[in-house]
Amino acid sequence: MTATLDDVTARKRRPEPSAEEQAAAELVRLAKEQGLSLTGPDGLLKQLTKTVLETALNEEMTEHLGYAKRDPAGVGAGNVRNGTRSKTVLTDNTGPVQVDVPRDRAGSFTPQIVKKRQRRLSGVDEVVLSLYAKGLTTGEISAHFAEIYGASVSKETISRITDKVVEEMTEWSHRPLDGVYAAVFIDAIVIKVRDGQVANRPFYAAIGVTLEGDKDVLGLWAGSGGEGVDSMTQLDGPIHLGLDVAKSQVVVEILEPGRESPAVDRIAHDEASVRRLVDRFADRSRLRVCYEAGPTGFGLYRLLRSIGVACDVVAPSLIPRSPGDRVKTDKRDARRLARLHRSGELVAIAVATPEQEAVRDLCRARTALVR
């Protein structure tokens, strides 16, 4: 009887962990001891903050000199770049951050985002998280920059700085990751975001521990404003984009799951701008785009479908409208499309192929000649 009980106990006893499992557990233990916080003196956002500040400073220098770095237009110019100087600034949550401030030979450059003799920065954490977290529009990011810069620089300059830093962010978000991590942790921080009004929104971060014991931020995502398990599961739902398409620009209304107020953006009507819009979302398979058929044709539809984004084109006559709704603006039209598409009240039309369009145009031209 005793031997039988011993056998049962042995079968219930868990097997000894392998050498690989023991090494992974040790890496996780060390990472926890060293800290996995996003913010603070040893926070993982410090390098991202440094990148944002230095990119903005270099773009300010480009604006000051009138030409970009390594641009042939600067050859023979009276004033040129003259290296950098190191400076440490304190941010609200990240703590001390060392940045390299560019200098010019004439000494006439006056930086704005990190002013001379300025040691403390406020509002930078919001900009950094807004840039690197998927789900925020360029307009929201630009609004954070405008708050930091104030009236010291023009709107055009802020727009150029935003575009440049967004470009750096896109490169970061598309960097290759390791195939295996010892552990992945989920952390979050709540900050104030301007979205028509100031509201608290959570930013979720996936923090990986590599097999060498190093820590890295694998990705950042802007939450909807709620907390808890239910809010986290809502982040995986479809994102509906309603577009009001004109010849030179596109107004975009973005409806995210669980987000009370929609995000509105305005982009140029060209391939590069559309691709940048799509690249801001971590999973483009969640996107559901729709717009009205019109004189701009179906080029936008074909572009979105070619890069893996679901898109529907709807006939204006089939869009439900309230009897008293006579106010028509680009923003209202984009919002109506996004909400009706989300509720399933829109019927997509069959989009003609380029060959079919060519035959149609030929028939129309022939009819016009007969007349």
SULMODA-V753815 format. One record per pair of residues at least 24 apart in sequence whose ideal C-beta (glycine too) atoms are under 7 Angstrom apart, sorted by the first residue. I is the first residue (numbers start at 0). J is the second residue. D is the distance in Angstrom with one decimal. If there is no record, write none. Layout:
BEGIN
i,j,d
I,J,D
I,J,D
END
This chain:
BEGIN
i,j,d
23,181,4.2
23,182,7.0
26,181,4.4
26,208,5.6
26,212,4.7
27,181,5.9
27,182,4.6
27,208,5.9
29,212,5.8
30,208,4.6
30,212,6.7
30,214,5.8
35,184,5.5
35,186,6.7
35,206,5.5
35,214,6.4
37,186,5.5
37,188,5.4
37,204,5.6
38,92,3.8
38,93,5.7
38,188,6.2
39,94,5.9
40,94,4.0
40,95,6.8
42,93,5.6
42,94,6.9
43,206,6.4
43,214,6.1
43,216,5.1
44,93,5.5
44,127,6.1
45,93,5.3
45,96,5.8
47,127,5.3
47,131,5.8
48,90,6.3
48,93,5.1
48,96,5.1
48,123,6.2
48,127,5.0
49,96,5.5
49,97,7.0
49,98,5.7
50,167,6.1
51,126,6.3
51,127,5.2
51,130,6.2
51,164,5.8
52,98,4.8
52,112,6.4
52,113,6.2
53,98,5.5
53,99,5.9
54,163,5.9
54,164,4.9
54,167,5.1
55,112,4.8
55,160,5.2
55,164,6.0
56,100,5.8
56,101,5.8
56,110,5.6
56,112,6.4
56,113,6.5
57,101,5.8
58,159,6.2
58,160,4.7
58,163,4.7
59,110,5.8
59,111,6.0
59,112,6.9
60,101,4.5
60,103,6.9
60,108,6.0
62,156,5.4
63,103,6.9
63,108,5.1
64,103,6.7
78,103,5.4
78,104,5.8
78,105,4.4
78,107,6.9
79,103,6.9
79,104,5.3
86,113,6.8
88,113,5.9
88,117,6.9
88,118,5.9
88,119,6.8
88,120,5.3
89,118,6.1
89,119,4.7
90,120,5.1
90,123,4.9
90,124,5.9
91,121,5.8
91,124,5.6
92,124,4.7
93,124,6.1
111,148,5.8
111,151,5.0
111,152,5.8
112,147,6.2
112,148,6.8
122,146,6.0
122,147,5.1
124,190,6.4
125,190,5.2
125,191,6.6
125,192,6.9
128,190,6.0
128,202,4.8
128,219,6.6
129,192,6.8
130,164,5.9
130,165,6.7
130,168,4.7
131,168,5.6
131,171,6.8
131,219,4.7
132,202,5.0
132,219,4.1
132,220,5.7
132,221,4.2
133,220,5.2
133,221,6.7
133,279,6.0
133,280,5.6
133,281,4.4
134,220,6.2
134,221,3.9
134,255,6.2
135,221,5.3
136,253,6.5
136,262,4.8
136,264,3.8
137,161,6.3
137,165,6.4
137,264,5.8
138,263,6.6
138,264,5.1
138,265,6.8
139,192,6.6
139,193,6.4
139,194,6.1
139,262,6.5
140,165,6.8
142,193,4.6
143,193,6.7
169,278,5.4
176,217,6.2
177,209,5.7
179,210,6.4
180,207,4.1
180,208,6.0
180,209,6.1
181,208,4.7
181,209,6.9
181,210,5.8
182,208,4.7
183,207,5.1
183,217,6.9
194,260,5.7
194,262,6.4
195,260,5.9
198,224,6.4
199,224,6.8
200,224,5.3
201,226,6.3
218,281,6.4
220,281,6.5
223,255,6.2
223,256,6.8
223,257,3.6
223,258,4.2
224,258,6.6
224,259,6.5
225,257,5.9
230,257,6.2
233,257,3.9
237,285,5.3
237,287,5.1
238,280,6.6
238,285,5.1
238,286,5.5
238,287,6.9
239,287,4.9
239,337,4.8
239,340,5.3
239,341,4.4
240,286,6.2
240,287,7.0
240,288,4.6
240,337,6.4
241,289,6.1
241,333,4.4
241,334,6.3
241,335,7.0
241,336,3.3
241,337,3.0
241,340,6.4
242,288,6.4
242,290,3.8
242,333,6.1
242,336,7.0
243,329,4.4
243,332,4.5
243,333,4.2
244,268,6.8
244,290,5.0
244,293,6.6
244,295,5.1
244,299,6.1
246,295,6.2
250,329,4.2
250,330,5.9
250,333,4.7
251,276,6.6
251,333,6.4
252,333,3.9
252,334,4.6
252,337,4.3
254,337,4.8
254,338,6.7
254,341,5.7
261,334,6.4
261,337,6.8
263,330,6.0
270,302,6.1
273,299,6.9
273,302,6.0
274,306,6.8
277,306,6.2
277,308,5.9
283,307,5.6
283,308,5.5
287,340,6.4
289,313,6.0
289,336,5.4
289,340,4.4
289,345,6.2
290,336,6.6
291,315,5.1
292,348,6.2
297,350,5.1
297,351,6.9
300,350,5.6
311,340,7.0
311,345,6.8
311,347,3.8
312,347,6.3
312,348,5.6
312,350,5.6
313,345,4.8
313,346,6.7
313,347,6.0
313,348,6.4
314,348,5.2
317,346,5.6
318,345,6.8
319,344,5.8
END
